[in-house]
Amino acid sequence: MINVFGRSIGAPSHLTRLVLLSALSVALMMLDHRGHHLEKIRAGLNTLAYPIQLIAATPAYVVGGLADFFTTRGTLRVDNEKLLAERQALLARLQQFEALEQENQRLRQLLVSAAQVADKAIAAELVEVSAEPFTRKVVVAKGARNGVYVGQSVIDAHGIMGQVTQVASDVSRVTLITDAGHAIPVLNNRSGLRALVFGTGNPDTVKVPYLTANADIQEGDLLVSSGMGGTFPPGYPVARVTKIVNDPNEAFLSITAKPAAQLNHGKQVLLIWRGIVPTKSGGKSK
């Protein structure tokens, strides 16, 4: 009960309240539809409510941000480790590709050289290098099964390396031109002077003995194989003269030269056949 000016007025019934509120709602909707009078009120209420909404949503934003941060950080760490592993694998493969490229280039050079001096040639891989002092020998992975024979010439793309001195079924021993017991007849490419080149046992030095002071030879001259004896192909580089000493107390000049072949580089050599080669029975065949 409500007292108004000493008179008691009873509260409206629930039905009365429902009717009044419904009528008020309809009236407000009609006014808003026609004149948009409530837009400013709604905008003001939204402005007042935004900070409250923002404060209410802050915990969810913080929790979600932390979860994303740790998830992203873990994912990035895993991805970074995976990329580092892939990078190392790619670098290793790149090194192998570079080595293969260099090896292929050396083989192409060998084949070009072989085409100029031989009727037939095969590349052979080094499998052993002698460690004995003053002995310069190598073992290659080609033998009698491949037609290799004693005395066969061995070259690389730069010059004569030596000759086969022992043959087994699948491997052969090659004596290099620097071996102390090896000799090869040569010509001075500039003057045509005939000479012999002997090994010294030194891995990168040969000598040219038995030439007198009046011999037409100079430092820097290229010595090429003469082809005499039929063992080595004629005109192929053997060595280049590096030093000439003329001692008045000696009968001959002291001449040293550097082999043209790269005796201490690479893994392949070239075994060549020049026309007629020995057969297993000791005869000759083409």
Backbone bond lengths (Angstrom), bond angles and torsions (degrees), N, CA, C in turn:
res aa  C-N    CA-C-N  psi(-1)  N-CA   C-N-CA  omega(-1)  CA-C   N-CA-C  phi
1 M - - - 1.453 - - 1.524 109.09 -
2 I 1.364 115.80 141.48 1.456 122.30 178.52 1.519 107.91 -118.05
3 N 1.372 119.64 129.13 1.460 124.57 177.35 1.513 109.33 -91.68
4 V 1.324 117.51 120.36 1.462 123.81 177.57 1.532 107.42 -126.79
5 F 1.361 114.11 114.03 1.475 119.91 -178.47 1.523 111.41 52.45
6 G 1.330 116.10 41.45 1.473 121.18 175.47 1.493 114.08 80.51
7 R 1.300 114.29 2.01 1.463 117.10 179.61 1.525 109.14 -110.78
8 S 1.268 115.19 139.71 1.462 120.97 -178.27 1.525 109.55 -91.44
9 I 1.339 113.17 125.75 1.474 119.52 179.68 1.525 107.80 -118.05
10 G 1.277 115.32 127.85 1.462 119.54 -178.99 1.531 110.94 -76.76
11 A 1.318 116.68 149.27 1.472 122.85 178.41 1.521 109.72 -66.54
12 P 1.332 117.66 142.25 1.471 119.59 179.03 1.530 110.93 -63.23
13 S 1.262 112.24 151.37 1.467 117.34 -179.15 1.531 109.91 -71.82
14 H 1.319 115.00 169.32 1.468 120.68 179.83 1.518 111.09 -63.94
15 L 1.274 117.46 -39.40 1.455 120.69 179.24 1.515 110.80 -63.48
16 T 1.361 114.94 -40.91 1.478 119.26 179.19 1.525 109.89 -63.00
17 R 1.313 116.24 -43.70 1.476 120.62 178.76 1.533 110.80 -59.90
18 L 1.344 116.48 -43.66 1.459 120.41 -178.39 1.514 110.75 -62.43
19 V 1.336 115.55 -42.79 1.467 119.54 -179.26 1.523 110.46 -64.76
20 L 1.341 115.98 -46.76 1.473 120.18 -178.70 1.542 110.72 -61.97
21 L 1.307 117.00 -45.53 1.474 119.83 -178.10 1.525 110.82 -67.45
22 S 1.335 116.83 -35.99 1.460 119.19 177.93 1.513 111.11 -65.94
23 A 1.338 115.76 -42.58 1.459 119.75 178.88 1.521 110.66 -63.93
24 L 1.358 116.57 -40.16 1.468 120.07 178.67 1.532 110.84 -64.44
25 S 1.322 117.41 -40.71 1.462 120.98 179.40 1.514 111.27 -64.24
26 V 1.339 117.10 -43.98 1.455 120.44 179.27 1.514 110.54 -62.86
27 A 1.343 116.16 -41.51 1.464 120.13 -179.83 1.523 110.96 -63.51
28 L 1.330 116.24 -43.62 1.469 119.21 179.48 1.525 111.33 -64.67
29 M 1.330 118.46 -40.24 1.445 120.95 179.05 1.523 111.36 -64.47
30 M 1.335 116.77 -38.53 1.457 119.53 178.80 1.512 111.48 -67.32
31 L 1.361 115.97 -41.77 1.463 119.23 177.50 1.530 111.20 -63.24
32 D 1.348 116.88 -40.95 1.475 120.01 -178.52 1.520 110.51 -69.10
33 H 1.343 117.45 -36.29 1.453 120.89 -179.55 1.522 111.98 -67.64
34 R 1.334 115.53 -37.26 1.462 119.75 -176.74 1.535 112.26 -84.79
35 G 1.277 116.26 -44.99 1.480 117.90 -174.06 1.501 115.53 -116.07
36 H 1.339 117.91 -0.75 1.479 121.39 -179.73 1.518 112.04 51.46
37 H 1.317 115.04 42.59 1.470 119.73 -177.56 1.519 112.64 -75.37
38 L 1.327 117.05 -19.96 1.470 118.86 -175.30 1.536 113.90 -94.69
39 E 1.338 116.97 -2.53 1.471 119.24 -178.48 1.525 111.91 -62.79
40 K 1.338 115.19 -41.94 1.470 118.58 179.70 1.517 111.24 -64.87
41 I 1.363 113.72 -37.49 1.468 117.13 179.38 1.523 110.11 -65.67
42 R 1.357 115.77 -44.15 1.469 118.91 178.76 1.526 111.77 -63.17
43 A 1.352 116.85 -40.88 1.471 119.72 178.77 1.514 111.24 -62.49
44 G 1.310 116.05 -41.54 1.466 119.16 178.09 1.504 111.89 -64.33
45 L 1.347 115.60 -43.07 1.466 118.45 178.17 1.531 111.76 -63.35
46 N 1.359 115.56 -40.34 1.476 118.34 177.47 1.526 111.85 -62.88
47 T 1.348 115.76 -39.38 1.476 119.59 178.29 1.520 110.78 -63.13
48 L 1.319 116.12 -42.39 1.462 119.71 179.03 1.526 111.83 -68.61
49 A 1.312 116.80 -32.58 1.465 119.92 -176.32 1.530 113.22 -83.08
50 Y 1.359 118.55 -19.79 1.467 121.11 -174.89 1.528 112.46 -59.63
51 P 1.354 119.74 -48.27 1.479 117.78 178.36 1.513 113.01 -58.10
52 I 1.364 114.46 -37.38 1.468 117.06 179.42 1.522 110.43 -65.66
53 Q 1.359 116.07 -42.37 1.470 119.56 177.30 1.521 111.74 -62.49
54 L 1.351 115.06 -39.59 1.467 119.57 -179.26 1.522 110.94 -65.18
55 I 1.325 116.20 -44.00 1.471 119.95 179.03 1.525 110.66 -64.56
56 A 1.324 116.03 -38.33 1.465 119.17 -179.79 1.526 111.47 -67.94
57 A 1.352 117.20 -33.12 1.467 120.25 -178.04 1.524 113.78 -85.46
58 T 1.364 116.96 -13.39 1.474 120.33 -176.02 1.524 113.17 -56.83
59 P 1.332 121.55 -47.62 1.474 120.10 179.68 1.527 112.84 -56.19
60 A 1.355 115.84 -41.41 1.466 118.39 179.54 1.520 111.16 -64.69
61 Y 1.360 117.23 -41.84 1.469 120.65 177.62 1.530 111.45 -61.24
62 V 1.331 116.47 -43.08 1.469 120.56 -178.14 1.518 110.90 -65.05
63 V 1.324 116.25 -46.80 1.468 119.81 -179.98 1.529 110.85 -62.85
64 G 1.343 116.48 -44.08 1.464 119.54 178.49 1.514 112.46 -63.81
65 G 1.353 117.02 -40.47 1.466 120.29 179.02 1.515 112.40 -64.12
66 L 1.347 116.70 -42.67 1.469 119.77 178.30 1.527 111.18 -63.64
67 A 1.329 115.84 -41.80 1.462 118.98 179.15 1.530 110.72 -62.91
68 D 1.347 117.10 -43.93 1.469 120.30 178.32 1.517 111.36 -63.40
69 F 1.355 116.38 -39.49 1.460 120.42 -178.51 1.524 111.07 -61.45
70 F 1.344 115.86 -50.91 1.462 118.51 -177.45 1.526 111.42 -69.16
71 T 1.342 116.08 -36.55 1.468 118.69 177.68 1.521 110.90 -65.02
72 T 1.352 116.26 -45.58 1.469 120.48 -179.90 1.520 110.94 -64.80
73 R 1.329 116.94 -40.53 1.461 120.18 -179.47 1.524 111.27 -63.88
74 G 1.329 116.61 -43.96 1.461 119.63 177.83 1.517 112.20 -64.00
75 T 1.343 115.79 -41.43 1.463 120.02 178.79 1.519 111.35 -63.90
76 L 1.344 115.52 -42.05 1.462 119.30 179.17 1.522 111.57 -64.47
77 R 1.335 116.66 -38.49 1.460 119.33 178.98 1.528 110.83 -64.11
78 V 1.338 116.34 -43.52 1.462 120.08 178.52 1.520 110.61 -63.68
79 D 1.353 116.11 -44.99 1.467 119.86 179.57 1.525 111.34 -62.95
80 N 1.333 116.00 -38.96 1.465 119.79 -179.79 1.524 111.02 -65.40
81 E 1.334 116.92 -42.80 1.460 120.19 178.12 1.535 110.61 -63.02
82 K 1.332 116.13 -39.65 1.456 119.94 179.37 1.526 111.10 -65.53
83 L 1.341 116.64 -41.75 1.457 120.31 179.38 1.530 111.44 -66.18
84 L 1.338 116.57 -38.28 1.461 119.47 177.93 1.527 110.75 -63.49
85 A 1.337 116.78 -41.89 1.464 119.91 178.75 1.528 110.72 -64.47
86 E 1.335 116.58 -42.03 1.468 119.70 178.57 1.524 110.85 -64.65
87 R 1.344 116.31 -37.46 1.469 119.99 179.45 1.523 110.54 -63.44
88 Q 1.340 117.32 -44.03 1.464 120.14 178.90 1.523 111.04 -62.38
89 A 1.335 116.47 -40.86 1.465 119.48 178.93 1.521 111.12 -64.69
90 L 1.336 116.96 -40.82 1.461 120.33 179.51 1.524 111.32 -66.74
91 L 1.336 116.52 -38.69 1.467 119.42 177.63 1.525 110.93 -63.46
92 A 1.340 115.94 -41.08 1.465 118.95 178.38 1.530 110.84 -63.31
93 R 1.322 116.67 -42.85 1.471 119.57 178.44 1.524 110.82 -65.13
94 L 1.352 116.32 -36.50 1.457 119.80 178.73 1.517 110.96 -62.89
95 Q 1.345 116.92 -41.77 1.460 119.78 177.81 1.527 110.78 -61.18
96 Q 1.335 116.40 -40.34 1.469 119.42 178.49 1.527 110.74 -65.41
97 F 1.335 116.96 -41.05 1.456 120.03 179.24 1.527 110.89 -63.39
98 E 1.339 116.81 -40.16 1.467 119.76 179.06 1.529 110.78 -64.36
99 A 1.345 116.07 -41.14 1.467 119.11 178.35 1.531 110.57 -64.57
100 L 1.329 116.61 -41.54 1.469 119.88 178.36 1.519 111.30 -64.91
101 E 1.338 116.06 -38.21 1.462 119.16 179.01 1.523 111.06 -63.39
102 Q 1.336 116.50 -43.84 1.456 119.85 178.32 1.527 111.19 -64.05
103 E 1.341 115.96 -40.53 1.463 119.49 179.30 1.522 110.91 -64.71
104 N 1.330 116.68 -42.05 1.465 119.72 177.73 1.520 111.71 -63.15
105 Q 1.326 115.92 -38.13 1.463 119.35 178.84 1.528 110.66 -64.53
106 R 1.342 116.69 -41.73 1.466 119.50 177.96 1.528 111.05 -64.28
107 L 1.335 116.67 -39.40 1.464 119.52 178.69 1.516 111.31 -65.29
108 R 1.338 117.62 -40.01 1.464 119.90 177.26 1.524 110.96 -62.15
109 Q 1.335 116.52 -40.65 1.464 119.79 177.62 1.526 110.88 -63.43
110 L 1.343 116.12 -40.50 1.459 119.73 178.54 1.529 111.05 -61.32
111 L 1.319 116.33 -45.01 1.461 119.60 -177.48 1.518 111.77 -67.31
112 V 1.336 117.11 -37.26 1.466 119.75 176.64 1.526 110.05 -62.57
113 S 1.325 116.77 -43.35 1.463 120.37 179.43 1.521 110.77 -65.45
114 A 1.339 116.58 -40.38 1.459 119.85 -178.72 1.517 111.39 -63.53
115 A 1.321 116.60 -37.44 1.459 120.12 -178.79 1.523 111.58 -63.20
116 Q 1.320 117.36 -24.17 1.463 121.30 -177.86 1.521 113.03 -83.77
117 V 1.338 118.01 -23.78 1.466 119.35 -171.39 1.517 114.09 -125.51
118 A 1.330 119.18 -5.59 1.464 119.16 -173.11 1.514 111.47 -139.81
119 D 1.354 114.41 154.66 1.458 120.84 174.52 1.522 111.29 -82.39
120 K 1.326 116.08 -26.95 1.458 121.39 -178.76 1.519 108.33 -148.97
121 A 1.324 116.85 146.15 1.459 120.31 179.18 1.518 109.20 -154.02
122 I 1.323 115.63 146.97 1.460 120.86 172.87 1.523 108.41 -133.89
123 A 1.331 115.28 144.03 1.458 120.62 175.91 1.521 108.78 -84.27
124 A 1.322 115.80 140.44 1.461 121.41 179.50 1.525 108.78 -131.07
125 E 1.315 116.26 138.11 1.462 121.18 -179.03 1.524 110.58 -89.52
126 L 1.323 116.20 140.46 1.458 120.68 176.31 1.526 109.50 -71.35
127 V 1.332 116.59 134.24 1.459 120.17 177.76 1.528 111.75 -118.36
128 E 1.339 116.79 -12.94 1.466 119.14 -179.80 1.517 109.25 -160.60
129 V 1.329 115.81 143.64 1.468 122.38 175.14 1.514 107.95 -124.70
130 S 1.328 116.82 126.84 1.460 121.04 -177.36 1.523 110.38 -65.35
131 A 1.345 115.17 135.55 1.468 120.91 179.24 1.526 112.12 -101.17
132 E 1.326 118.04 5.38 1.462 120.63 -179.12 1.530 110.17 -71.46
133 P 1.335 116.83 138.13 1.473 119.03 179.19 1.527 111.53 -66.57
134 F 1.332 115.28 140.05 1.471 123.93 178.21 1.541 112.56 66.21
135 T 1.323 117.30 6.68 1.469 121.22 176.16 1.517 107.68 -116.42
136 R 1.322 115.79 119.37 1.458 120.54 -177.59 1.525 108.88 -114.68
137 K 1.332 114.63 91.91 1.448 120.75 -179.83 1.522 109.17 -134.12
138 V 1.334 115.57 151.44 1.464 121.33 175.25 1.522 108.36 -134.73
139 V 1.316 115.87 159.65 1.461 122.36 176.63 1.521 107.85 -114.91
140 V 1.347 115.73 131.79 1.463 120.66 -178.83 1.525 109.83 -115.92
141 A 1.328 115.22 155.30 1.469 121.41 -173.71 1.529 112.14 -87.48
142 K 1.311 117.54 47.55 1.457 123.29 171.66 1.524 107.68 -141.27
143 G 1.344 115.84 142.24 1.461 118.69 -177.13 1.507 112.64 -144.96
144 A 1.318 115.24 -152.37 1.460 121.21 -175.62 1.527 111.70 -60.74
145 R 1.328 117.11 -31.76 1.471 119.97 177.82 1.530 111.20 -60.02
146 N 1.325 116.28 -27.41 1.470 121.39 -178.43 1.527 111.99 -97.10
147 G 1.331 117.44 5.21 1.453 120.75 179.69 1.517 114.45 85.40
148 V 1.315 118.19 12.11 1.469 121.58 179.26 1.531 108.91 -69.99
149 Y 1.323 116.61 142.48 1.465 120.70 -177.76 1.529 109.76 -136.23
150 V 1.324 115.74 158.56 1.466 122.11 179.14 1.526 109.50 -65.55
151 G 1.305 117.08 134.57 1.460 123.11 -178.97 1.516 113.11 93.40
152 Q 1.308 117.89 -3.48 1.465 120.98 -177.94 1.532 111.36 -67.45
153 S 1.329 115.48 141.48 1.466 120.61 -179.18 1.524 111.08 -74.69
154 V 1.334 114.74 144.25 1.464 121.98 176.30 1.521 107.20 -126.93
155 I 1.342 116.99 126.65 1.461 121.31 -176.70 1.531 109.66 -132.60
156 D 1.324 114.83 171.01 1.460 120.15 164.49 1.523 107.39 -129.34
157 A 1.313 117.71 -169.08 1.459 120.51 -175.11 1.515 113.02 -71.10
158 H 1.351 117.68 -8.05 1.469 120.65 -173.96 1.523 113.45 -114.03
159 G 1.324 116.89 -22.92 1.452 117.87 -178.19 1.516 112.00 176.58
160 I 1.341 115.22 -176.56 1.463 121.77 179.67 1.526 109.29 -77.27
161 M 1.353 115.42 132.06 1.464 120.38 -179.27 1.530 111.82 -96.97
162 G 1.329 116.88 -37.69 1.458 119.75 -177.70 1.511 109.82 164.42
163 Q 1.347 115.70 -153.04 1.462 119.87 -179.29 1.520 109.81 -147.42
164 V 1.340 114.40 155.38 1.465 120.80 -179.87 1.534 109.04 -71.57
165 T 1.334 116.27 131.28 1.468 120.13 179.74 1.518 112.45 -119.59
166 Q 1.329 118.47 -17.09 1.462 121.48 175.43 1.527 107.88 -143.14
167 V 1.341 115.93 141.07 1.462 120.56 -178.87 1.518 109.50 -129.91
168 A 1.310 116.73 129.35 1.461 123.25 171.08 1.524 108.04 -114.76
169 S 1.313 116.41 -173.53 1.461 119.86 -175.68 1.523 112.62 -62.29
170 D 1.336 116.17 -46.73 1.464 119.78 -174.06 1.526 114.06 -120.73
171 V 1.317 118.22 -5.21 1.460 121.49 178.92 1.522 109.30 -137.13
172 S 1.334 115.23 161.80 1.466 121.07 178.07 1.523 108.93 -141.25
173 R 1.335 114.87 150.34 1.466 120.27 176.85 1.528 108.51 -101.49
174 V 1.316 115.35 133.04 1.460 122.26 -178.00 1.522 108.79 -115.83
175 T 1.335 116.01 128.98 1.466 121.61 174.44 1.526 108.10 -93.66
176 L 1.331 116.86 121.09 1.458 121.71 -178.03 1.524 110.57 -77.93
177 I 1.325 116.44 160.15 1.467 120.75 -177.99 1.520 111.98 -68.58
178 T 1.340 118.10 -13.52 1.466 120.47 177.78 1.524 112.08 -87.73
179 D 1.329 117.60 -6.67 1.464 120.09 177.88 1.531 109.81 -62.69
180 A 1.333 115.29 142.06 1.471 119.76 -175.47 1.524 112.97 -62.85
181 G 1.314 118.62 -20.05 1.456 119.95 -179.19 1.516 113.80 -102.27
182 H 1.311 118.43 13.23 1.463 120.71 -175.77 1.527 111.18 -106.34
183 A 1.344 116.32 144.30 1.469 122.05 176.06 1.521 108.62 -142.44
184 I 1.321 115.91 148.11 1.461 120.81 -179.96 1.528 109.41 -143.51
185 P 1.333 119.19 131.36 1.478 121.03 177.58 1.525 110.49 -73.71
186 V 1.337 116.11 137.20 1.463 121.06 -176.18 1.527 110.12 -135.62
187 L 1.334 113.69 168.47 1.457 122.71 171.16 1.521 108.15 -125.01
188 N 1.340 115.67 143.44 1.455 120.13 171.28 1.529 107.47 -73.36
189 N 1.310 116.94 118.02 1.465 120.50 -174.25 1.531 111.92 -63.62
190 R 1.326 117.69 -23.52 1.461 121.11 -179.56 1.518 112.07 -86.75
191 S 1.325 116.78 -47.88 1.466 120.33 -172.47 1.525 113.85 -104.46
192 G 1.326 118.36 -14.03 1.456 120.67 -176.76 1.517 113.50 80.96
193 L 1.325 118.94 5.51 1.461 122.75 -179.37 1.528 110.53 -63.60
194 R 1.330 116.92 131.54 1.460 121.34 176.11 1.517 109.56 -84.24
195 A 1.334 115.33 144.21 1.462 119.93 -179.99 1.520 108.91 -159.26
196 L 1.324 114.72 177.77 1.462 121.46 174.57 1.524 108.49 -121.74
197 V 1.319 115.53 140.42 1.468 120.94 175.61 1.522 107.35 -110.50
198 F 1.352 115.51 123.59 1.462 121.82 179.65 1.518 109.98 -110.99
199 G 1.351 114.88 146.39 1.455 119.48 173.33 1.519 110.71 -73.19
200 T 1.321 116.28 155.65 1.463 121.63 -179.36 1.526 112.48 -115.06
201 G 1.315 117.15 -9.14 1.462 120.22 -171.72 1.508 112.10 88.42
202 N 1.324 116.51 -15.82 1.464 121.41 175.60 1.532 108.11 -79.48
203 P 1.328 118.10 138.30 1.476 119.33 -173.64 1.520 114.85 -65.80
204 D 1.326 119.43 -18.53 1.464 119.45 -177.18 1.529 113.11 -135.47
205 T 1.339 116.08 28.60 1.466 119.33 -178.76 1.530 110.38 -141.41
206 V 1.334 116.20 137.77 1.466 122.63 170.10 1.527 107.46 -127.01
207 K 1.331 116.38 168.07 1.465 119.77 -179.12 1.522 109.76 -127.90
208 V 1.338 113.97 155.56 1.471 121.57 179.35 1.525 107.03 -122.38
209 P 1.336 118.50 92.26 1.470 120.53 -175.84 1.535 112.23 -88.08
210 Y 1.334 113.63 176.00 1.466 123.18 169.83 1.529 113.60 66.34
211 L 1.332 117.62 26.67 1.464 120.24 173.76 1.527 108.59 -111.03
212 T 1.318 115.98 134.21 1.456 120.96 -178.23 1.527 110.44 -87.28
213 A 1.331 114.55 175.19 1.463 120.23 -174.58 1.522 112.37 -65.21
214 N 1.309 118.10 -24.46 1.468 119.65 -179.34 1.537 113.13 -89.46
215 A 1.331 117.47 7.64 1.464 120.51 179.35 1.532 109.38 -70.62
216 D 1.324 115.48 142.05 1.469 121.49 -177.99 1.535 109.14 -85.56
217 I 1.335 115.16 80.90 1.465 121.37 179.13 1.522 108.32 -143.32
218 Q 1.315 115.83 141.23 1.463 121.41 -176.70 1.530 109.54 -135.20
219 E 1.322 114.79 158.70 1.460 119.48 173.83 1.528 109.14 -63.73
220 G 1.317 115.62 135.78 1.461 120.75 -177.40 1.512 113.51 96.84
221 D 1.345 118.42 -12.02 1.471 120.91 179.16 1.525 110.05 -64.68
222 L 1.341 115.17 140.93 1.463 121.11 176.11 1.524 108.94 -92.97
223 L 1.317 116.22 127.93 1.455 122.51 177.57 1.527 108.11 -101.64
224 V 1.328 116.16 124.42 1.458 121.28 -178.78 1.523 109.17 -116.50
225 S 1.312 116.93 158.19 1.463 121.07 -179.73 1.527 110.10 -65.83
226 S 1.302 115.09 139.28 1.472 119.56 -178.54 1.521 111.92 -85.12
227 G 1.318 117.99 -20.86 1.465 121.01 -176.91 1.501 113.26 84.66
228 M 1.326 118.67 -3.86 1.461 121.31 179.72 1.526 109.95 -66.69
229 G 1.287 116.03 137.48 1.456 121.31 -177.16 1.513 112.77 90.72
230 G 1.334 117.87 -15.87 1.457 121.34 175.82 1.505 115.55 76.43
231 T 1.324 118.05 3.79 1.469 119.30 -178.18 1.521 111.81 -78.88
232 F 1.336 115.69 -49.50 1.463 120.39 -175.27 1.527 110.40 -106.08
233 P 1.328 117.11 149.43 1.465 120.10 178.26 1.521 110.45 -67.39
234 P 1.322 119.17 136.75 1.469 120.59 -178.11 1.526 111.52 -70.73
235 G 1.328 114.44 147.39 1.458 120.61 173.16 1.516 115.35 78.95
236 Y 1.343 117.72 9.86 1.468 119.26 -179.70 1.528 109.25 -95.91
237 P 1.352 118.72 139.45 1.475 120.96 -175.04 1.522 112.79 -57.75
238 V 1.318 115.19 138.46 1.459 121.65 176.75 1.523 110.74 -116.00
239 A 1.348 116.74 -52.95 1.465 119.94 -177.73 1.525 109.37 -160.81
240 R 1.317 114.95 164.42 1.463 121.09 175.88 1.532 108.47 -121.95
241 V 1.335 115.95 131.64 1.462 121.29 -176.76 1.531 109.94 -65.36
242 T 1.318 116.36 127.96 1.469 120.69 -178.59 1.532 112.95 -111.47
243 K 1.345 116.91 -26.19 1.469 118.02 -176.27 1.528 109.72 -154.57
244 I 1.346 116.27 136.59 1.469 122.51 176.19 1.526 107.91 -128.92
245 V 1.320 115.97 123.69 1.468 121.35 178.85 1.530 108.47 -116.99
246 N 1.327 115.82 122.80 1.473 121.63 179.38 1.524 108.31 -107.11
247 D 1.331 116.62 95.53 1.458 122.49 179.70 1.532 108.64 -92.57
248 P 1.347 118.69 118.20 1.473 120.88 -178.73 1.527 112.98 -58.74
249 N 1.344 116.56 -22.86 1.462 119.34 -178.69 1.535 112.52 -85.17
250 E 1.336 116.67 -4.89 1.460 120.79 -179.62 1.526 109.84 -111.21
251 A 1.339 115.69 148.27 1.465 120.19 -178.57 1.523 111.71 -76.97
252 F 1.330 117.26 -25.90 1.454 120.33 -176.18 1.525 110.85 -124.01
253 L 1.315 115.03 158.36 1.464 120.88 175.27 1.535 110.10 -70.80
254 S 1.313 115.37 151.42 1.471 121.02 172.04 1.525 107.00 -101.81
255 I 1.317 115.67 106.62 1.461 120.53 -173.48 1.530 109.20 -119.50
256 T 1.307 116.19 126.74 1.464 121.41 175.17 1.523 108.91 -117.13
257 A 1.316 114.63 152.06 1.464 120.48 -178.44 1.524 109.51 -143.39
258 K 1.316 115.37 161.20 1.466 121.70 179.42 1.524 108.49 -108.47
259 P 1.331 118.42 128.95 1.473 120.36 179.73 1.530 111.44 -56.90
260 A 1.317 114.98 142.05 1.467 119.49 177.57 1.521 111.03 -75.31
261 A 1.326 117.12 -34.77 1.464 120.82 179.48 1.528 109.86 -69.85
262 Q 1.313 115.72 150.73 1.465 121.22 176.84 1.526 108.07 -88.85
263 L 1.313 115.35 81.62 1.460 121.05 -172.07 1.523 112.87 -67.76
264 N 1.306 117.65 -26.39 1.468 120.99 -176.26 1.520 112.59 -107.28
265 H 1.343 116.84 17.80 1.467 120.16 -178.85 1.531 110.00 -128.35
266 G 1.333 115.21 152.35 1.458 120.61 173.56 1.518 113.28 79.60
267 K 1.329 115.15 168.81 1.461 122.23 -178.13 1.523 112.40 -117.55
268 Q 1.334 117.54 -4.50 1.460 120.10 -178.15 1.524 111.56 -120.10
269 V 1.313 114.33 146.54 1.472 121.90 171.61 1.523 106.83 -126.01
270 L 1.320 115.98 173.12 1.455 120.40 -179.01 1.519 109.43 -124.26
271 L 1.326 116.33 121.94 1.464 122.49 174.12 1.520 107.47 -94.57
272 I 1.334 116.82 128.69 1.462 119.48 -173.53 1.526 111.02 -121.22
273 W 1.325 113.80 150.26 1.469 122.52 174.45 1.522 107.84 -116.96
274 R 1.312 116.48 131.34 1.463 121.22 -179.50 1.512 109.41 -116.95
275 G 1.322 116.90 91.33 1.465 120.91 174.88 1.508 112.73 66.68
276 I 1.330 118.48 -100.90 1.463 123.43 -175.09 1.524 109.21 -90.81
277 V 1.335 116.16 126.90 1.475 121.41 178.48 1.504 109.76 -126.10
278 P 1.336 117.01 155.33 1.465 119.07 178.95 1.502 112.08 -66.50
279 T 1.339 117.46 146.12 1.458 122.17 173.58 1.505 108.99 -97.11
280 K 1.335 116.62 171.72 1.460 119.83 -178.35 1.518 111.28 -66.09
281 S 1.329 117.33 -25.13 1.465 119.89 -178.86 1.513 112.55 -83.11
282 G 1.359 115.95 -3.97 1.451 119.27 176.95 1.505 112.86 101.06
283 G 1.373 118.16 -9.04 1.463 119.72 179.61 1.508 111.42 -86.24
284 K 1.310 116.74 -159.79 1.454 122.41 -178.98 1.518 108.53 -121.96
285 S 1.306 115.39 146.84 1.457 119.26 175.56 1.499 108.95 -146.36
286 K 1.342 116.38 157.40 1.455 120.77 -179.92 1.494 109.68 -93.63
